[in-house]
Amino acid sequence: MKKHTQMLLTTLLVGGFTACNPLQTEEVIDPNYPSVGAVTNNATKAQLDGLSIGQVSIARDGIQTYLWVVGTLGKELFNFNGTESRWLTELNGLRPIDNSAFYNGATTAFGLPVRQANITLAAVNNTNSVTDREKNGYRGIANTFKGLAYLYMLNAQGSNGVRLNVEDPFKPSKPASYAESLTGIAKILDDGAAQLDQAGTAFPYTLPSGYAGFDTPAAFKRFNRAIALRVAIYQADWAKAATLLPQTFYSATGDLNAGPRHTFNATPPDRANPLLNTASSQIVGVQQVFDAAEANDKRVGKVRRLATPLTYTSGVTYSTPYLTNMYASANDPVPIIRNEELILIAAEIAAQQGNAAEATRHLNIVRTAAGLPAYAGATTRDALINAILKERLYSLFYEGHRWVDMRRYNKLGEIVLPVAGMKVLERLERPVAEVNWDVFNP
């Protein structure tokens, strides 16, 4: 067994650390996890492979809480949880938000992928066991997932911003502004893209099956550029977005579901899909959302209409007949980003750049696939943006976009409130561990 110092402060940015003294350390015997130093000093290829595979795996870990939280905040879905009423009360403004509650995992869970990426990058930079080309493969993967994790964090934190430099957990940077955070995330993704360009034609190891079609450096770069495209539209930088779009896996004639996916396997040592409905946690579609869908919209199939509505009565009373049914098996994959989103982004770029015909063409690709007639509404910029936001609501349901979309267009006040007294929060509060850190480190 290896004795090492467990730096509890590491959990400051990656978990719910709430102790009064954030500078506490303790000596522990840990037979299961090697020290960071074991992999940052001339790591072997097997160790680098393990770090990178771990990066892909850990990228999945926060997705359950994140999708449930932002879906609730955007009033597209609710978690009828038999043991925890705060999913419907605190996250809907019916009680004060708690910055130490379980739902803060929508922020803190993504600190772990950032930490993993930083360890991987440090290990790659201090080894002679692989070629420079292989090093760039590891780097490109790490920075892609690091940028994605930071973007999830920022989506949850909004105007709070994020800490962009946590390479030394004892000397993290101050939180950047929202705009600065987006710029920093774009830089991380750009670094990853440049590294993938220098990674040759193959990665040093085989990526999981969810990355089929994205399992070479050139193909993985299209995934990286798709996340960078998300950042660009959040920045409202439409010229940059237009430049990025053709660098992604966007295809106006391709499969709408094409894109990289998180894979799961219920057989240990892997884990089951965490988004399945259970007896104690049923994820439902907000009735007002699905009642407002156009007739014959195939996307309504993402929920199943029950003969007897489900009713929740803990802290708030709400009924809906719509139960999500997107995931039926413990082995079902979960999309990270899909071509359908890219097509709707193409529509948004065109609308913002005054090309109504191109915006309408892309809208109709999605509407036709959904079994709907061609768009026949007004073609002013504002009308088209509203139409795009509506299509994004149904096309990207349960994928974490509604709340962020409405916030970036200053339309949170237009979200329908399913229960009297509910509110739409602008962001989560900064996690208590970060608040405590700033108190002790002004």
Secondary structure as UniProt FT lines:
FT   STRAND          3..6
FT   HELIX           8..12
FT   TURN            13..14
FT   TURN            22..23
FT   STRAND          26..29
FT   HELIX           37..40
FT   HELIX           45..58
FT   TURN            59..62
FT   HELIX           63..73
FT   TURN            74..75
FT   STRAND          77..81
FT   TURN            82..83
FT   HELIX           85..87
FT   TURN            88..89
FT   HELIX           90..92
FT   TURN            99..100
FT   HELIX           102..104
FT   HELIX           105..108
FT   TURN            109..110
FT   HELIX           111..125
FT   HELIX           132..157
FT   HELIX           158..160
FT   TURN            169..170
FT   HELIX           178..197
FT   TURN            200..201
FT   HELIX           209..211
FT   TURN            212..213
FT   HELIX           217..234
FT   TURN            235..236
FT   HELIX           238..244
FT   HELIX           245..247
FT   TURN            248..249
FT   TURN            252..253
FT   TURN            256..257
FT   STRAND          261..262
FT   TURN            268..269
FT   TURN            274..275
FT   STRAND          281..285
FT   HELIX           287..291
FT   TURN            295..296
FT   HELIX           298..302
FT   STRAND          303..312
FT   STRAND          318..324
FT   TURN            330..331
FT   STRAND          334..335
FT   HELIX           339..352
FT   TURN            353..354
FT   HELIX           356..369
FT   TURN            370..371
FT   HELIX           381..395
FT   TURN            396..398
FT   HELIX           402..408
FT   TURN            409..410
FT   HELIX           412..414
FT   TURN            420..421
FT   HELIX           432..440
//
